[in-house]
């Protein structure tokens, strides 16, 4: 993925996550605990640093992460975008 595309994707993600309540973008389709899909309620927003490497530089940007609550089992989870990879 090139850097311009990643910057655009981060901006689109932040705009989509900061929408009000149920219009907010959600990446996870089913609950990891009860395996029921489409039964989530918005819970809160968190702002976190995202670090990524471009050439020999590490760039840092703020991203917003949505938290959701499963309406079936009550479990809360943070929903991470597809472009965020754990290292």
C-alpha positions in Angstrom: 0.0 0.0 0.0 1.4 3.4 -0.9 1.7 6.2 1.7 -0.9 8.5 0.0 -3.4 5.7 0.0 -2.8 4.9 3.7 -3.2 8.6 4.6 -6.5 8.7 2.7 -7.7 5.4 4.3 -6.8 6.8 7.8 -8.8 10.0 7.1 -11.8 8.0 5.8 -11.6 5.7 8.8 -11.5 8.6 11.3 -14.5 10.4 9.7 -16.5 7.1 9.6 -15.8 6.2 13.2 -16.7 9.6 14.6 -20.2 9.5 13.1 -23.0 9.5 15.6 -24.2 6.2 17.1 -25.3 3.4 14.8 -24.1 5.2 11.6 -20.5 4.6 12.9 -18.5 2.2 10.8 -17.9 -1.3 12.3 -15.4 -3.8 11.0 -16.3 -6.8 13.1 -19.3 -8.7 11.9 -19.9 -11.2 14.7 -19.3 -11.2 18.4 -16.2 -13.2 19.4 -17.9 -14.7 22.4 -21.5 -15.5 21.5 -21.0 -15.6 17.6 -24.2 -13.5 17.0 -23.9 -10.9 14.3 -25.4 -7.4 13.8 -26.3 -7.1 17.5 -24.0 -4.3 18.6 -24.6 -1.0 20.3 -22.1 1.9 20.2 -20.2 2.2 23.5 -17.5 4.8 23.3 -14.6 6.2 21.2 -10.9 6.1 22.0 -8.1 8.0 20.4 -4.9 6.1 19.9 -1.5 6.6 18.2 -0.9 4.6 15.0 2.7 4.2 14.0 3.7 3.2 10.5 7.0 2.8 8.7 7.7 4.7 5.4 11.2 3.9 4.1 13.4 4.3 7.2 11.1 6.7 9.1 8.4 5.9 11.6 5.4 8.2 11.2 2.8 8.7 13.9 -0.9 9.8 13.5 -3.9 9.8 15.7 -6.7 7.4 14.9 -10.1 7.0 16.5 -11.1 3.5 17.6 -14.8 2.6 18.3 -15.8 0.5 21.2 -19.0 -1.6 20.9 -21.2 -3.6 23.2 -22.8 -6.9 22.1 -26.5 -6.6 22.8 -26.7 -10.4 23.2 -24.0 -11.2 25.8 -23.0 -7.7 27.0 -19.4 -8.1 26.1 -17.5 -4.9 25.1 -14.8 -4.8 22.5 -12.6 -2.3 20.6 -13.1 -2.5 16.8 -9.8 -2.1 14.9 -9.6 -1.1 11.2 -8.3 -3.5 8.6 -5.2 -1.4 7.9 -4.0 -1.7 11.5 -1.7 -4.7 12.0 -0.2 -5.8 15.3 3.5 -6.2 15.5 
